[in-house]
Amino acid sequence: MLDHARAQDLAAAAIDFDLAVDERAELDGHLAACPACRAYAGGLERDARMLAERPRAAAPERVARRITRDARPAWGARSRLAAAAVGIVVVAVVRRAIKQLLDGIVTESERRAAAANG
């Protein structure tokens, strides 16, 4: 059995999110038996409907600029990411060059051995 605080928390969450099946069943059972929580949940639903019906207003230009600016990663983070990408490329290129060099050494050794035996 839910206590009132938990029922009110679930009722608030149910406005914006789907509850788990067991939570929905518990909430429905509590609301059926508790007029106070039923009234609370009804008030939440009315408020949500009223807010959804209101026209959306654009944010003031200075607020929109600040949100956009703050949402971008700092240059420091971009620089670290770029440096990591360059490092990965350098390691891959050096690894390939070393492999080609070693392959050439092995091939030359095999040719010398074949010429000495042949």
N, C-alpha and C positions, 0 to 999 in steps of 0.2 A: 504494500500500500504506500502510495506516495504521500510525503508531507506537503504542506501548502507551498513552501518555498520551492521545492523541486518541481511541483506541478506548474507553478508560475514561470519558472525557468524554461520548462519544456514548452509551455504555451507561447512564450516569447520566441523561442527557437523555431517553433512550427510556423511562424509567420513567414520566415525567409527560407527555411530549409525543410527537406523531408526528414521526418523522424524515423528512427529504426522501428521496425514492426512492433517490437516489445514495448518501446517507449510510447509509441502512438496508442497502443492498447491500454497501457497504464494511465496515460493522460486522459483518454476518453472515459475510462472507468472512474477516475477521480472527479472529472468534470461532471459526470452524471450524478455523483453523490454529493458534490460540494457547491452550493450556490455562490459562495464568495469567490471561489476560483473560476467558476463558470462566468461570473460577471467580469472578473479581471480579464479572462481570455477574450470575452466579447468586446471589451474596451480596446484591447490590443488590435483585434481584427478591424474594428471601426476606424481606429487611428491609421492603420495601414492602408485601408481603402481610401480614406480622405487624403492621405499623402500621395497615393498613387494617382488620384484624380486631379491633383494640382498641376498646373502647367509648369514645365521645367524652365527654369531661368538660367541664362548663361552666367558663368562666373565672371566677376569683374576682370578686366584685361590684366591688371597687375597680379591678381591671384592666379589666373591661368598661366601667366609667364613664370611665376615662381614655382608652380607645381611642375611645369614642363622642365624648368631648369633643375629642380631638385630630383626629378625622376631620372635624369641622365647620370650614368656612372661618372665618377670623378676622373680627370685625366690620369691620375696616378694609377687607377685600376686599368684603364685602357693601355697605358704604357707597359704595365706588368704583363698584361695579356699579349701585347705585341712582342715583347721581349721573349716570352715563353714560346711563342709561335716561331720566331726567328731561331731560337735555340734548338727547337725540334728539327727544323729544316737543316740547320748546320750539322747536327749530329747525324742525320740521315745521309747527307752528302758525304761527310767524312767517312762514315761507315762504308758506303758504296765504293769510294775511292780506295780505301784500304783493302776491301775485298777484291777489287779489280787488280790492284798491285800484287796481292798475294797469289791470285790466280795466275798472273803473268810469271811470277817467280817459279811456281810449281810447274807450269808449262815449259819454261826454259830448262829447268832441272830434268824434266822428263826427256826433252830433246837431247840434252848432253849425254844422259844415260843411254839413250837409244843409239846415238852416234858412237859411243865408246864400245857398245856391245855389237854393233852392226857391221 
